[in-house]
Amino acid sequence: MMRQIPYKIYLNENELPTKWYNVRADMKRKPAPLLNPGTHKPMTLAELESVFCTDLAKQELDDATPFFDIPQEIVDFYKMYRPSPLIRAYNLEKKLGTPAHIYYKFEGNNTSGSHKLNSAIAQVYYAKKQGLRGVTTETGAGQWGTALSMACAYFNLDCKVYMVKVSYEQKPFRREVMRTYGATVTPSPSNTTNIGKKILAEHPDTTGSLGCAISEAVEDAVSHEGYRYVLGSVLSQVLLHQTVIGLETQAALKKYSIEPDIIIGCAGGGSNLGGLISPFAGEILRGEKKYEIIAVEPASCPSFTRGKYAYDFCDTGMITPLAKMYTLGSSFIPSPSHAGGLRYHGMSPVLSQLYADGVIKARAVEQTSVFQAAQEFARIEGILPAPESSHAIRVAIDEALKCKESGTEKNIVFGLTGTGYFDLIAYEHFNDGTMTDEIPTDETLAASFAKLPAV
């Protein structure tokens, strides 16, 4: 007889994962390699470690090792907020009148308010181990910058953050959290880098993009001795660190013999989605299980559903390695009215390959419907979700309602990446009825695709 499933399924401290899982080891078709933008040849370790920490560059290039030991210093840090709970959404199920069982993995129970801290502390640990003075990065909505500033404060490293200008202006409180933890926060594009000046000269009224901010952060890192660049999403190393989410989710489900049918994650660059679904995708790839995995992205920045699978720059300034990914083009800038996060123009090469191979599906949703789902969830489950997370909530509700229509009982699992308490300007726009759905036209995307590099 199955035990009664509690509202919150907790793992104990001894069940915290001690290894990260590398899904690339189980992929028959590996993600295409990063290319040197000048030679179009695969990036070497020597080339990567001029930008990234050496240990992280090694992780980035390793598509054969299935598990990486998590250093004890990182495990000890994780213990301050991990394992995170897997929560049964009984109240939401009752409100929807669905026979589906809905579970969410809650990653907002740390000061940064999101899952981003899982990789931030790892990347800063390796920077400290290498004897560096500090790191540079970009941030969009601010979760990554917040998490990185916390990690740098913990290890006493300098932290320079280039924050997308529209978010810098719309989300001052997250900016101030970063500054409280000691980070220098600069709105991007800025006049402090050559690339920023060039972008501003060409587009003086731009509200910025993650691609712009990445360009500035990389230029800053390579221009100053003792600094390296760190990225909060997209890269294989980041997905690797985030697999603590999926590994804990697996373990929590197994505690109560729960077999998930549908696994849902929001998709921007891929850190949360990859972290949640990688262990489950591994089971699919090894022929052990079958799951329906759904990536949910904003209709205003639809990399999976309307992008091209091609090599592209990871940044607007076109100085980073080329990555083969589903992309809208590195020159694509989402509408400033897009308030739901997930603003990156491309998708993780790992997730792009899984999508191309049919291991995962994708769905694009409009932001007004996303905030409707966020509001419903907040009122019934008692957590104000991050706008990014709310994309997954939207589709989880949609799938649960399908179960209601068909009378089918399914186990639905989604990732609640963080809280939305620093995103109240976006909620204000929704509550005031001023939020709109800005969806790029085919012509806009075609103009951006025309600038893709010829590889």
C-alpha positions in Angstrom: 0.0 0.0 0.0 1.4 3.4 -1.0 2.2 5.8 1.8 0.3 9.0 2.1 2.3 11.6 0.2 3.0 14.7 2.4 2.7 18.3 1.3 6.5 18.6 1.3 8.9 15.7 0.6 12.2 16.5 2.2 15.5 14.7 1.8 17.9 14.8 4.8 21.3 16.3 4.7 23.0 12.9 4.1 20.9 12.5 0.9 22.4 15.6 -0.6 24.0 14.7 -4.0 27.8 14.5 -3.8 28.2 14.2 -7.6 27.0 16.3 -10.5 25.5 14.3 -13.5 26.8 15.0 -17.0 24.0 14.1 -19.4 26.4 14.4 -22.4 28.0 11.1 -21.4 24.7 9.3 -22.2 24.0 11.2 -25.4 24.6 9.3 -28.6 24.7 12.5 -30.6 26.9 14.9 -28.6 26.3 18.6 -28.7 28.3 20.3 -31.4 31.6 21.7 -30.1 32.1 25.4 -29.4 34.0 27.0 -32.3 36.7 29.6 -32.4 35.0 32.6 -34.1 38.2 33.3 -36.1 39.2 29.9 -37.3 35.8 28.0 -37.0 37.8 25.1 -35.4 36.7 23.5 -32.1 37.8 25.6 -29.1 40.8 24.1 -27.2 41.4 24.1 -23.5 44.1 26.7 -23.9 41.7 29.0 -25.7 38.8 28.5 -23.2 40.9 29.0 -20.1 41.9 32.5 -21.3 38.2 33.4 -20.6 37.0 30.8 -18.1 38.6 29.3 -15.0 40.7 26.2 -15.9 38.6 23.6 -14.1 35.4 25.0 -15.5 36.9 25.0 -19.0 37.8 21.3 -18.5 34.2 20.6 -17.5 32.9 22.5 -20.5 34.9 20.2 -22.9 34.2 16.9 -21.2 31.3 15.0 -22.8 32.4 11.6 -21.7 32.6 11.6 -17.9 29.1 10.8 -16.5 29.7 12.1 -12.9 31.9 14.8 -11.4 32.6 14.9 -7.6 31.2 18.0 -5.9 34.1 19.5 -3.9 33.4 19.3 -0.1 33.6 23.1 0.2 30.7 23.4 -2.2 28.7 20.6 -0.5 29.1 22.4 2.8 27.8 25.6 1.2 24.9 23.7 -0.3 23.9 22.4 3.1 22.9 25.9 4.1 19.8 25.7 1.8 19.8 22.2 0.3 18.2 19.7 -0.2 15.3 21.8 -1.3 11.7 20.5 -0.9 9.6 18.8 -3.5 6.1 20.1 -2.8 2.8 18.4 -3.6 0.4 21.1 -4.9 -2.7 19.7 -3.2 -4.4 23.1 -3.0 -3.8 23.8 -6.7 -5.1 20.3 -7.7 -8.3 20.9 -5.7 -8.8 24.4 -7.2 -8.4 23.0 -10.7 -10.6 19.9 -10.0 -8.0 17.7 -11.7 -7.2 14.1 -11.1 -3.6 14.9 -11.9 -1.0 15.0 -9.1 1.1 18.1 -9.3 4.6 18.5 -7.7 7.0 21.3 -7.8 10.7 21.5 -6.9 11.1 24.8 -5.0 14.4 26.5 -5.5 13.6 29.9 -3.9 14.6 29.0 -0.3 17.9 30.9 -0.3 18.7 34.6 -0.1 19.3 34.9 -3.8 15.7 33.8 -4.4 16.5 31.3 -7.1 18.3 28.2 -8.4 21.2 30.3 -9.7 23.2 29.9 -6.5 23.8 26.2 -7.3 26.2 27.1 -10.1 27.4 30.5 -8.8 29.0 29.0 -5.7 30.7 26.3 -7.8 32.1 28.8 -10.4 33.4 31.1 -7.7 34.9 28.2 -5.8 37.0 27.3 -8.8 38.0 30.9 -9.3 39.2 31.1 -5.7 41.0 27.8 -6.1 42.8 29.3 -9.1 44.0 32.3 -7.1 42.0 34.9 -9.1 41.1 38.3 -7.9 37.6 38.4 -9.2 35.0 37.5 -11.8 32.8 39.4 -14.3 29.4 38.5 -15.5 26.1 39.6 -17.0 22.6 39.4 -15.6 19.2 39.9 -17.0 16.4 39.9 -14.5 19.0 39.8 -11.8 18.8 36.4 -10.2 22.2 35.3 -11.5 23.9 38.6 -10.5 22.4 38.3 -7.1 23.6 34.7 -6.7 27.1 35.5 -7.9 27.5 38.5 -5.6 26.6 36.2 -2.7 29.1 33.6 -3.8 31.8 36.2 -4.3 31.2 37.6 -0.8 31.4 34.1 0.7 34.8 33.5 -1.0 36.0 37.2 -0.8 36.4 37.7 -4.5 35.6 40.9 -6.5 32.4 40.8 -8.5 31.6 42.9 -11.5 28.0 42.6 -13.0 26.8 44.1 -16.2 23.0 44.2 -15.9 20.7 44.6 -18.9 19.6 48.2 -18.9 15.9 47.7 -18.9 16.2 45.3 -15.9 18.6 47.7 -14.1 15.9 50.4 -14.3 12.9 48.1 -13.7 14.4 46.1 -10.9 16.3 48.4 -8.6 15.8 46.2 -5.5 17.6 43.2 -7.0 20.4 45.6 -8.1 20.7 46.9 -4.5 20.9 43.3 -3.1 23.9 42.8 -5.4 25.5 46.0 -4.2 24.9 45.0 -0.6 26.9 41.9 -1.2 29.7 44.0 -2.6 29.2 43.7 -6.4 29.8 46.6 -8.8 26.6 46.8 -11.0 26.7 48.6 -14.4 23.7 49.1 -16.7 24.4 47.5 -20.1 25.2 48.6 -22.7 27.5 51.1 -21.0 30.3 53.6 -21.8 32.8 51.7 -19.7 33.8 49.2 -22.5 34.7 49.5 -26.1 31.9 47.1 -27.1 29.3 49.0 -25.0 30.3 52.3 -26.6 30.0 50.7 -30.1 26.5 49.4 -29.4 25.4 52.7 -28.0 26.7 54.5 -31.0 24.8 52.3 -33.3 21.7 51.9 -31.1 21.5 54.9 -28.7 18.0 54.1 -27.5 18.6 50.4 -26.9 17.2 48.9 -23.7 20.0 46.3 -23.8 20.0 42.5 -24.0 21.8 39.6 -22.4 23.9 39.4 -25.5 25.1 43.0 -25.0 25.9 42.4 -21.4 27.8 39.3 -22.1 30.0 41.1 -24.6 30.9 43.8 -22.0 31.5 41.3 -19.2 33.9 39.2 -21.4 35.8 42.3 -22.6 36.2 43.4 -19.0 37.5 40.0 -17.9 40.1 39.6 -20.7 41.2 43.2 -20.2 42.1 42.8 -16.5 44.7 40.4 -15.1 43.4 38.1 -12.4 39.8 38.1 -13.7 37.7 35.5 -15.5 34.3 35.6 -17.0 31.5 33.4 -15.6 28.1 32.7 -17.1 24.8 31.8 -15.4 23.2 29.7 -18.1 23.7 28.1 -21.5 27.1 26.5 -21.0 27.5 22.8 -20.3 29.4 23.5 -17.1 26.4 25.4 -15.7 23.9 22.7 -16.6 26.3 20.2 -14.9 26.2 22.2 -11.6 22.4 22.6 -11.7 21.8 18.8 -11.8 21.6 18.9 -8.1 18.0 20.0 -8.7 17.1 17.0 -10.9 19.0 14.5 -8.8 17.2 15.6 -5.6 13.9 15.5 -7.5 14.6 11.9 -8.5 15.5 10.9 -5.0 12.4 12.6 -3.5 10.1 10.9 -6.0 11.6 7.5 -5.4 11.0 7.9 -1.6 7.3 7.6 -2.3 7.5 5.4 -5.4 6.2 8.2 -7.6 6.7 7.8 -11.3 6.5 11.2 -13.1 4.6 11.3 -16.4 5.3 14.9 -17.4 8.3 17.1 -16.4 8.1 20.8 -17.1 10.7 23.5 -16.9 11.0 27.1 -18.0 13.5 27.8 -20.7 15.7 30.8 -21.2 19.3 29.9 -21.7 18.7 26.5 -20.1 20.2 26.4 -16.6 17.1 25.5 -14.7 15.6 23.3 -17.4 18.8 21.4 -17.9 19.4 21.0 -14.2 15.9 19.7 -13.6 15.5 17.3 -16.5 19.1 16.0 -17.2 18.9 13.0 -14.8 15.5 12.1 -16.3 16.7 12.6 -19.9 19.6 10.3 -19.0 17.1 7.6 -18.1 15.4 8.1 -21.5 18.7 8.0 -23.4 19.7 4.8 -21.6 16.4 3.2 -22.5 15.3 2.8 -18.9 12.2 5.1 -18.7 9.8 7.2 -20.8 8.8 10.7 -19.8 7.2 13.7 -21.5 9.6 16.6 -21.0 8.3 20.1 -21.9 10.5 23.2 -22.2 8.4 26.4 -21.8 9.6 29.6 -23.3 8.2 33.1 -23.7 6.4 33.8 -27.0 8.3 37.1 -27.1 11.7 35.3 -27.1 11.0 31.9 -28.7 14.4 30.3 -29.3 13.1 26.7 -29.5 9.8 27.1 -31.3 10.8 29.8 -33.8 14.6 29.9 -33.8 17.1 28.3 -36.2 19.4 25.4 -35.2 22.7 26.9 -36.3 26.0 28.2 -35.1 25.8 31.6 -33.6 27.6 34.0 -31.3 26.6 33.9 -27.7 26.9 37.7 -27.5 25.9 40.7 -29.4 29.4 42.0 -29.7 30.4 38.8 -31.6 33.6 38.1 -29.5 32.5 34.9 -27.8 32.9 31.3 -29.2 30.3 30.1 -31.7 27.8 27.7 -30.3 25.4 25.5 -32.2 22.0 26.1 -30.7 18.5 27.1 -31.4 18.9 30.8 -31.8 17.0 34.0 -32.7 20.3 35.6 -33.8 22.7 37.4 -31.5 21.4 40.8 -32.7 17.9 39.9 -31.5 16.7 42.2 -28.6 13.4 41.3 -26.9 10.8 44.0 -26.6 11.3 46.2 -23.4 7.7 45.4 -22.5 8.6 41.8 -22.0 8.8 41.5 -18.2 8.8 37.8 -17.7 12.6 37.1 -17.9 14.0 34.4 -20.1 15.4 37.0 -22.4 18.4 35.2 -24.0 18.5 34.9 -27.7 19.7 31.3 -27.8 19.4 28.0 -26.0 22.0 25.7 -24.4 23.8 23.5 -26.9 23.0 20.4 -24.8 19.3 21.1 -24.6 19.3 22.1 -28.3 20.7 18.7 -29.2 18.1 16.9 -27.0 15.4 19.0 -28.6 16.6 18.2 -32.1 16.7 14.5 -31.2 13.1 14.6 -29.9 14.0 13.8 -26.2 12.3 17.0 -25.1 9.4 19.1 -26.5 8.9 22.9 -26.4 6.0 25.2 -26.0 5.9 29.0 -26.2 3.4 31.0 -24.0 2.4 34.6 -23.9 3.3 36.7 -20.9 -0.2 37.8 -19.9 -1.2 34.1 -19.6 2.0 33.5 -17.7 1.1 36.1 -15.1 -2.5 34.9 -14.9 -1.0 31.5 -13.9 1.4 33.2 -11.4 -1.5 35.0 -9.8 -3.6 31.9 -9.5 -0.7 29.9 -8.0 0.2 32.7 -5.5 -3.3 32.9 -4.3 -3.8 29.1 -3.7 -0.2 27.9 -3.0 1.0 30.8 -1.0 4.3 31.5 -2.9 4.7 34.5 -5.2 6.6 32.8 -8.1 9.3 34.4 -10.2 8.0 35.4 -13.6 10.4 32.9 -15.2 9.1 30.0 -13.0 5.5 31.0 -13.9 6.1 29.9 -17.5 6.3 26.3 -16.2 3.3 26.9 -13.9 1.3 28.0 -16.9 1.9 24.7 -18.8 1.6 22.6 -15.6 -1.9 24.1 -15.1 -2.7 23.5 -18.8 -1.6 19.9 -18.6 -3.6 19.3 -15.4 -6.7 20.7 -17.1 -6.2 18.3 -20.0 -6.2 15.5 -17.4 -9.4 16.9 -16.0 -11.0 16.8 -19.5 -9.9 13.3 -20.2 -10.3 11.9 -16.7 -6.6 10.8 -16.8 -4.5 10.7 -13.6 -1.0 11.8 -14.3 2.0 12.8 -12.2 3.1 16.3 -13.3 6.5 17.7 -12.0 7.7 21.2 -12.6 10.5 23.4 -11.5 9.7 26.5 -9.4 13.0 28.2 -10.0 12.5 31.0 -7.5 10.4 33.7 -5.9 9.1 36.9 -7.5 9.4 39.4 -4.6 12.0 41.4 -6.5 9.8 41.4 -9.7 6.9 43.5 -8.4 7.1 46.1 -11.2 6.2 43.3 -13.6 3.3 42.2 -11.3 2.2 45.9 -11.1 2.0 46.1 -14.9 -0.1 42.9 -14.9 -2.4 44.1 -12.0 -2.9 47.5 -13.6 -3.8 45.9 -17.0 -1.0 47.6 -18.8 0.9 44.4 -19.6 0.9 43.5 -23.3 2.0 40.5 -25.3 4.8 41.5 -27.7 5.6 38.8 -30.2 8.3 39.2 -32.8 7.2 39.2 -36.4 8.6 36.9 -39.0 10.2 39.9 -40.6 12.0 40.8 -37.4 13.3 37.3 -36.9 14.3 37.1 -40.6 16.4 40.2 -40.2 18.2 38.8 -37.2 18.7 35.4 -38.9 20.3 37.1 -41.9 23.2 38.1 -39.6 24.0 34.6 -38.5 27.6 33.7 -39.1 28.4 31.6 -42.2 29.7 28.4 -40.7 
